Amino acid sequence: MQTIDFNFWSEGFGIAEKILLLSFISAVILMAILGNLLVMVAVCRDRQLRKIKTNYFIVSLAFADLLVSVLVMPFGAMELVQDNWIYGEMFCLVRTSLDVLLTTASILHLCCISLDRYYAICCQPLVYRNKMTPLRIALMLGGCWVIPTFISFLPIMQGWNSIGIIDLIQQRQFNKASNSTYCIFMVNKPYAITCSVVAFYIPFLLMVLAYHRIYVTARKTAMDGGMRKEREAFPFFPVNPRVKGETDTCVSVCVCVCVCVCSLSQGHIPAAGCTGTDQGLCSPARYTVLHNGHHQQQEKLPIHTDPESQESCF
């Protein structure tokens, strides 16, 4: 049976390469911290921004990404550069649980933002006010943080994700050749399926349906507005429904949907912890799903998303 060395990405780093890699990762972490803090401070200090209900989801999303930058990325960077996990097995489980929790929370926040925009654009103003009450917003935000707990800390700390593959995990955690220990996260098939459905496929389906409806509504509104303007300006000429200003709105919504779908489909499945990763920061996200003693390994490149940019589409 062919196997792949999980640590091929960091082996052979010299002093200069490690310093350059650590500097780049530190810059990325610093920009992530400052960027998310800027979003949170801007909304909290501006009264007009606080009146927009969607911004509550934006602030909560920025807080989740901020925690990833502070609690997850630095330890992954140190393991990547040192090619060794020195913080113990228990903290490895805690860091992995935090990674799964925070990334899943980010996906659920994006889903809630899409639903909020759906009610704001596709429904009447009175319907939107009745739907998006402060209590409902609080419940949605609470769900974005509570639901990921049931697929992160609970199963990982109880070891449910490693049932049937404990021996293989122990073999991968220790490299006899280099005498190194690694923080390995591998999952069995039931956990992988459950986590993928909860953390990706259900939110993905809801977002696609919501943004498709938003696009249809925006396109219809743009065509109706263009027809009214041309009737007022040229009452004796045939009506051309394509007006540049309104059409640009439709195009913007369409581009936003495409970016969201591509980034989620390529970046969030391995990042959400539904798969096993050992070096997940700057190296290709490697994961393994095991079933009946056989494993298949794939490679995906992590893709950073810009959740705040979705708000500007509307």
N, C-alpha and C positions, 0 to 999 in steps of 0.2 A: 504494500500500500504506500503510495507516494505521499510524503508530508512536506510541509513548507515551514521553514524557520521563521518564527514570528518576529525575530529581532534582527532580521537582515538589514533593516533600514538604519539602525544606529550602530552597527558593528563597523569598526575600522575608522571611527572619527578620531582625528588628531586634535591637538590642543587648539590650533587655529580654527578648525572647523567647529569645534564645540563652542568656542567663544563667539564666533559669528552666528551660529545657530541660536545660542542662548540670548544674544543681543536682539536678534530678530523676533524671537518669541516674546521677550520682555517688552519690546515695542508694541507688539500686537496686543498683549495683555493690558498694557498701559492705555492704549487707545480705546480698547473695549471698556475699561473702567471709566475713563473720562467721558466717553461718548454717552454711556448709559446714565452717568451722573448728570450730565448736561440736560438730557431729556427729562429726568425726574425733577431737577431744579426748575427748569423752564415752566413746566406745568404747575408745579406747586407755588411758584411766585406770581404767576399771571392769573388774575381773577377771571378773565375771559376764557382762558384755556380750561380752567377748572369747571366752567359751566358746560363744557362739551362732554357728554357722557362717555364717548368713545375714548377720551383721554385717560379715563381711569384704567381701562385695559392696557393702554400704552404704557402708563407708569408701572403697572404691575408686571408687564412684559419686560420693561427695562430693568426692573429690580431682579427678575429671574436671570436675565443675561448678566447682570452685574455680579450675582452670586456665582455664576459659572466662571467668570473672570477671576474671582477672588479665591474660591474654594476648590475648583477643579483643575483649571488650566495650569496654575503654578506647579502643582505636584506632578502632573503629566509631563510638564517641561523638564523637571528635574530627573524624572525617570528616563526620559528620552535621551537626555544629554549624558547622564551617568551610566546608562545601560544597566541599571540596578534599582530595585525598590527597597528602600531602607526604613520604611515607616511601619512595618509590621503587617500581619495578616488582617487584624481587625480594622485598622485604618484603611486598608485596601478595600474592604467591603463597604466602609462608610463613604469613601470617595466614589466608588462605583455607584452606590445608591444615590448619592447626590447628583452624579452625572445623569443618571436615568431620570430622577425626579425633576431636575431643572429643565432638561431638554424636552421632556414630555409636557411640562407646564408651559413652555414656550409655544409648543404646537397647539395646545388647547387655547392659549390666549389668542393666537392667530385665528382659530376657529370662531371664538367669541367675537372678535372684531369683525369678521365677515358676516356673522349673524346680525350684529348691531348695524352694520352698513345696509344689510338687506332690509331690515325694518325701517331704516331712515329713508331709503331711496324708493323702495318698491311699495311702501304702505303710505297711507295718509298721515299727516302730522299728528292728528289726534290718536290714531292707532299706535304710532311710535311712542308717544308719551305714555299710553296705557301699558304698552308692552315692556318698555325699558324703564321701569320704576327703580328707585334706589334700592329697594329690597331685592328685586330680581337681579340687578347688577351685582349686589353683594353676594347673592347665591351663586351667580356665574363665576365670580372671582374666587369664591371659596371652593367651587368645584374644580377650578383650574389648578388649585394647590392640593386638594385632598385626594382627587382621583389618582394622580401620579404616585401617591404614597403606596397604593395597593399594588402597583407593579414595580416598585423600586425597593424601599426599605423593608416592607413586609416580606416579600418572597426572597430577596437577596440575603437579608440577615438571617432568615430561617433556613436558607440553603435549598429552597425549592427549585431554583434554576439549575442546580448542579446534581439533582437526583439522577443516578444512573451513569454519571460521567465523572465521579469524584476522583477515581484513579488517574484518569487522563489529565484532569486539571492539576493534580499534584505533580505529575511528570512534567507538565509545561511550566509550572511555577519555578522550577529550579533548573538552571543550566549548568551541568557538570563541567563542561569544557571551560567556561569562564568563571565558574563558581559564583554565579549571579542569581538573584531572586527577582521575580517579576510579578507585577500585579495583573493576574490573568482573569479575564471575565469571559467565561464560556457558558453557554446555555443549552438546555435540552430542547427538544422539539415542542412539547406542550407550552413551555414558557415563551418560546420564540413566537409561536402562533398567537397566543393570548396578548402578548405585549404589542405585537405588530398591529393587531386589530384595534386595540384600545388606543394606542399612541399614534397611529398613523392612518389606517384605512378609514375608520369612522370619521375623524376630523377631515381627512382629505375629501371624502364624499360630500360632507356637508359644505365645505368651502367651494367645491366645484359647482354644486347646485346653487349656492347663494350667489356666487360671482357670475354664473351664467344668467341668472334671473336679473341681476343688476345690469349686466351688459344689454340684455334685451330691453329693459325699461329705459336705460339711458339712450339707446339708439332710437326707440320710439319717441321719446321726449325731444330728442334732437331733430328728428324729421318733422314732427308737428310744429316745433318752434320755427324751423326754417320755412315751412310752408306759410305760416302766419306772417313772417317778416316779408316774404316775397309778394304776398297778396297786398300788403300795405304799400310796398314800394312800387310794384309794377302790376296794378290790378288788371291790365289788359293783355298781359303776356302769360304764356303757360307757366305753371309752377314747377320749379326744380327743387326737389326736397333736399338736395345735398348742399348744406351750408357749412363752410369751413370751420367756423367756431364751434358749432355743436358737434360736428363730426370728430373734431379733435378730442372732445370729451369721451366719445365712444372708443376711439383708438386708445386713449390713455387707460380706460378701464380694461380693455382687451389685453394690452401689454402687461398691466398689473396682474391679471389672472394668469397669463403665460409664465411670467417670472415666478409667481407663487407656486404654480404647479411643478415647474421644473426644479426649483430649489428644494421643495419638499420631497419629491420623488427621488432625487439624487443624493440629498444630504442628510435627511432626518432619520431614515431607517436605521443605519448603523449608529448614528449619534444618540438615538433615543434609548440605546441599551438593549434593544431587542436581539442583539447579537453579541458575540463574545469579542472583546477588544482587549489588547494588552498595551498598545502604544497608540493612543488615539488623538494626539494633538497635532503634530505637523506631519506625521507619517501617514501613508494611506491607511484608512480605517479597515483593519483586517478583522474578519469575524468568522466564526465557525458555528454551525448548527449540527448537533450530533443526534443520530437516531440509529438504534440497534448496532452500536459499535462502529458505524461508518460516519465519516465526516466529509463535508464538501466545503472548500474554502474559496472565497471570492474576494475581490478587492474593489473598494470604492473610494473615491476621493471626497473628503469633506468639503462642503460648500457652505460659506457663510451667507446668511440671509440678512436682509435689512427690513425688519418688521415695521419700523416706523414709516417706511416709504409707502406702505399700503394706504395710510390715512390720506396722503396727499392726492391719491387717485380720485378721491371723491370730493 
